[in-house]
Amino acid sequence: MNAPAKSVCLVIGAGPGNGAAFARRFAAAGHRLVLAARDVASLATIAADLPDAHPCPYDAADPASAAEIAQIESRLGRIDTLVYNAGAAAFGSIEQISLDDFEQGWRVNALGLAAAAKAVIPGMTGRRRGNIVVIGATASLRGGANFAAFASAKAAQRNLAQSLARHLGPQGVHVSHVVIDGVIDSPRTRERFGERPEASYLKADDIAEAVYGLTCQQPSAWTFELDLRPAAEKW
């Protein structure tokens, strides 16, 4: 008798920090992992510490990269969970930000999600089950003086996720959007923010736990939007 096939989780934007934390959490739950990002060396490092993890070079800004998803499914099985963690950010006033910055942000955050979703949806709707989790930001909900490019791209991503949720929910596919409202703990943010209080940092592993929980919800009580912030965050 053959062993049951493992669930396959594709993490797009599987770099250090949140991406690696998502990989660890889904690996701990027994998922086969596909780790997709541009930085091949970083992917190899993350995958080396996990069982059944498969690195996949992937450029979320290029919709042609989504063609790789069909190859992944032919080798490893249908993707049950897509965690879309890819993002691009450029900050500055409208006068300072170039149109190339605007386009790059939109391509990674919105067009990249659309391309990946189109690739995984047929298998998910065919089985009438699956999860698509989109990782957003505070800027998904509101703009700021120096957030013209980033906020417009993340808002487009959020609206796309909402459209997907309304379309795919009746077909058995759970689409959710996670607003990360705070500073994520990392060596880079520690260096940037210096003596920021410990309680004001989001922990990547705790974010991953919340994201994993979304994929375990029953259809009678699905969450579309989950906002995550540390207890000390002012909001």
C-alpha positions as a printed NumPy array, in Angstrom:
array([[  0.   ,   0.   ,   0.   ],
       [  1.405,   3.389,  -1.001],
       [  1.866,   6.047,   1.662],
       [ -0.482,   9.028,   1.291],
       [  0.963,  11.884,  -0.736],
       [  2.322,  14.802,   1.23 ],
       [  0.646,  18.173,   1.015],
       [  2.743,  20.585,  -1.018],
       [  3.302,  24.162,   0.149],
       [  4.786,  26.738,  -2.223],
       [  6.331,  29.79 ,  -0.548],
       [  7.037,  32.59 ,  -3.016],
       [  9.397,  35.069,  -1.409],
       [ 11.147,  32.42 ,   0.671],
       [ 14.034,  34.539,   1.866],
       [ 15.412,  35.054,   5.369],
       [ 12.953,  36.276,   7.98 ],
       [  9.282,  35.609,   7.329],
       [  9.888,  33.377,   4.319],
       [ 12.204,  31.06 ,   6.228],
       [  9.812,  31.035,   9.188],
       [  6.916,  30.004,   6.945],
       [  9.062,  27.214,   5.555],
       [  9.964,  25.938,   9.02 ],
       [  6.361,  25.956,  10.216],
       [  4.914,  24.115,   7.254],
       [  7.812,  21.647,   7.315],
       [  7.053,  20.943,  10.985],
       [  3.49 ,  20.093,   9.947],
       [  4.786,  17.536,   7.452],
       [  4.392,  19.475,   4.219],
       [  6.624,  19.062,   1.215],
       [  8.066,  22.508,   0.534],
       [  8.853,  24.451,  -2.604],
       [ 10.906,  27.53 ,  -1.754],
       [ 10.822,  30.162,  -4.493],
       [ 12.855,  33.375,  -4.673],
       [ 15.524,  35.107,  -6.75 ],
       [ 18.408,  34.52 ,  -4.328],
       [ 19.46 ,  30.954,  -5.103],
       [ 22.169,  30.85 ,  -2.427],
       [ 19.724,  31.922,   0.28 ],
       [ 17.198,  29.322,  -0.878],
       [ 19.816,  26.586,  -0.643],
       [ 20.723,  27.634,   2.898],
       [ 17.1  ,  27.59 ,   4.061],
       [ 16.308,  24.299,   2.32 ],
       [ 19.383,  22.559,   3.746],
       [ 17.917,  22.665,   7.248],
       [ 14.501,  21.287,   6.287],
       [ 13.225,  17.86 ,   5.258],
       [ 11.746,  17.542,   1.766],
       [ 12.398,  21.158,   0.761],
       [ 12.999,  22.039,  -2.873],
       [ 14.591,  25.375,  -3.901],
       [ 13.161,  27.022,  -7.01 ],
       [ 14.693,  30.138,  -8.622],
       [ 11.777,  32.509,  -9.182],
       [ 11.328,  36.181, -10.095],
       [  7.92 ,  37.361,  -8.895],
       [  8.207,  40.499, -11.05 ],
       [  8.245,  38.362, -14.202],
       [  4.903,  36.618, -14.89 ],
       [  6.75 ,  34.085, -17.034],
       [  8.223,  32.64 , -13.833],
       [  4.792,  31.247, -12.984],
       [  5.243,  28.712, -15.796],
       [  7.624,  26.965, -13.402],
       [  4.663,  26.096, -11.167],
       [  3.355,  23.556, -13.679],
       [  6.774,  21.877, -13.675],
       [  6.768,  21.835,  -9.874],
       [  3.374,  20.144,  -9.793],
       [  4.429,  17.54 , -12.35 ],
       [  7.441,  16.597, -10.197],
       [  6.139,  16.968,  -6.658],
       [  2.354,  16.87 ,  -6.838],
       [ -0.417,  19.426,  -6.787],
       [  0.171,  22.524,  -4.676],
       [ -2.212,  22.608,  -1.726],
       [ -1.   ,  25.868,  -0.172],
       [  0.473,  28.99 ,  -1.744],
       [  2.024,  31.535,   0.606],
       [  2.675,  34.682,  -1.408],
       [  5.333,  36.556,   0.547],
       [  7.053,  38.358,  -2.341],
       [  7.26 ,  42.114,  -2.051],
       [  9.035,  45.156,  -3.43 ],
       [  9.228,  48.505,  -1.69 ],
       [ 10.497,  51.927,  -2.683],
       [  9.98 ,  54.862,  -0.343],
       [  9.968,  58.585,  -0.959],
       [  7.65 ,  61.407,  -1.95 ],
       [  5.812,  61.354,  -5.251],
       [  8.459,  63.717,  -6.65 ],
       [ 11.301,  61.431,  -5.573],
       [  9.929,  58.064,  -6.674],
       [ 10.528,  57.065, -10.282],
       [  7.885,  55.495, -12.49 ],
       [ 10.141,  52.455, -12.689],
       [  9.827,  52.134,  -8.907],
       [  6.045,  52.292,  -9.217],
       [  6.015,  49.644, -11.91 ],
       [  8.371,  47.296, -10.076],
       [  6.285,  47.478,  -6.912],
       [  3.099,  46.732,  -8.81 ],
       [  4.687,  43.892, -10.772],
       [  5.952,  42.092,  -7.658],
       [  3.03 ,  42.74 ,  -5.336],
       [  0.024,  42.577,  -7.67 ],
       [  0.932,  41.125, -11.065],
       [  3.137,  38.458,  -9.478],
       [  0.285,  37.359,  -7.225],
       [ -2.088,  37.213, -10.186],
       [  0.332,  35.063, -12.187],
       [  0.977,  32.644,  -9.321],
       [ -2.712,  32.394,  -8.461],
       [ -3.655,  31.618, -12.059],
       [ -1.119,  28.789, -12.025],
       [ -2.333,  27.084,  -8.831],
       [ -6.081,  27.718,  -9.082],
       [ -6.976,  24.953, -11.578],
       [ -5.589,  22.221,  -9.33 ],
       [ -7.173,  23.693,  -6.213],
       [-10.623,  24.192,  -7.694],
       [-10.446,  20.762,  -9.312],
       [ -9.986,  19.206,  -5.869],
       [-12.249,  21.796,  -4.213],
       [ -9.642,  22.535,  -1.586],
       [ -6.571,  24.673,  -1.157],
       [ -5.165,  27.749,   0.535],
       [ -3.733,  30.975,  -0.83 ],
       [ -2.262,  33.238,   1.857],
       [ -1.147,  36.719,   0.805],
       [  1.251,  38.611,   3.062],
       [  0.42 ,  42.305,   3.193],
       [  1.472,  45.303,   5.239],
       [  0.108,  48.335,   7.029],
       [  0.42 ,  50.095,   3.671],
       [ -2.14 ,  47.665,   2.241],
       [ -4.756,  49.686,   4.139],
       [ -3.517,  53.264,   4.042],
       [ -1.028,  55.507,   2.324],
       [  1.575,  57.832,   3.734],
       [  3.478,  60.846,   2.476],
       [  6.507,  58.727,   1.528],
       [  4.601,  55.548,   0.661],
       [  3.091,  56.46 ,  -2.716],
       [  4.679,  53.559,  -4.607],
       [  4.541,  50.942,  -1.856],
       [  1.027,  51.699,  -0.595],
       [ -0.507,  51.783,  -4.066],
       [  1.068,  48.407,  -4.906],
       [  0.056,  46.769,  -1.615],
       [ -3.494,  48.145,  -1.883],
       [ -3.749,  46.639,  -5.361],
       [ -2.517,  43.339,  -3.951],
       [ -5.086,  43.411,  -1.144],
       [ -7.963,  44.14 ,  -3.521],
       [ -6.808,  41.32 ,  -5.78 ],
       [ -6.72 ,  38.962,  -2.782],
       [-10.252,  40.013,  -1.835],
       [-11.473,  39.404,  -5.38 ],
       [ -9.834,  35.971,  -5.366],
       [-11.412,  35.146,  -2.002],
       [-14.902,  36.017,  -3.184],
       [-14.468,  34.086,  -6.416],
       [-12.735,  30.995,  -5.05 ],
       [-14.396,  30.566,  -1.656],
       [-17.539,  28.94 ,  -3.103],
       [-15.222,  26.576,  -4.993],
       [-13.546,  25.323,  -1.812],
       [-10.399,  27.457,  -1.918],
       [ -9.588,  29.632,   1.103],
       [ -7.879,  32.919,   0.237],
       [ -6.657,  35.078,   3.111],
       [ -4.728,  38.312,   3.501],
       [ -2.402,  39.027,   6.426],
       [ -1.618,  42.611,   7.413],
       [  1.785,  42.816,   9.084],
       [  1.381,  45.955,  11.204],
       [  4.714,  46.531,  12.887],
       [  8.458,  46.026,  12.699],
       [  9.634,  42.445,  12.224],
       [ 12.574,  41.404,  14.377],
       [ 15.733,  40.831,  12.326],
       [ 19.395,  41.865,  12.442],
       [ 18.658,  44.544,   9.857],
       [ 15.753,  46.091,  11.787],
       [ 17.713,  45.902,  15.054],
       [ 20.486,  47.886,  13.413],
       [ 18.076,  50.382,  11.896],
       [ 15.893,  51.022,  14.953],
       [ 18.529,  50.681,  17.655],
       [ 17.093,  50.762,  21.164],
       [ 13.484,  50.084,  20.181],
       [ 11.664,  48.276,  23.056],
       [ 11.763,  44.482,  22.797],
       [  7.972,  44.235,  23.044],
       [  7.564,  46.37 ,  19.924],
       [  8.989,  43.754,  17.555],
       [  6.999,  41.134,  15.66 ],
       [  8.646,  37.697,  15.728],
       [  8.811,  35.861,  12.407],
       [  8.071,  32.469,  13.962],
       [  4.946,  33.867,  15.634],
       [  3.789,  35.34 ,  12.336],
       [  4.337,  31.929,  10.735],
       [  2.27 ,  30.234,  13.435],
       [ -0.637,  32.583,  12.742],
       [ -0.333,  32.034,   8.993],
       [ -0.278,  28.27 ,   9.421],
       [ -3.411,  28.526,  11.568],
       [ -5.269,  30.212,   8.711],
       [ -4.664,  27.174,   6.525],
       [ -6.227,  24.896,   9.154],
       [ -9.559,  26.72 ,   9.392],
       [-12.804,  24.964,   8.555],
       [-14.952,  26.338,   5.707],
       [-17.756,  27.272,   8.103],
       [-15.5  ,  29.903,   9.714],
       [-12.891,  31.167,   7.279],
       [-10.918,  34.353,   7.915],
       [-10.235,  36.661,   5.003],
       [ -8.13 ,  39.293,   6.738],
       [ -5.89 ,  38.878,   9.761],
       [ -3.905,  41.795,  11.141],
       [ -0.853,  41.019,  13.251],
       [  0.972,  43.449,  15.504],
       [  2.969,  43.258,  18.74 ],
       [  1.097,  44.129,  21.915],
       [  3.119,  47.326,  22.313],
       [  2.332,  48.633,  18.831],
       [  0.243,  51.814,  18.728],
       [ -2.589,  51.622,  16.231]])
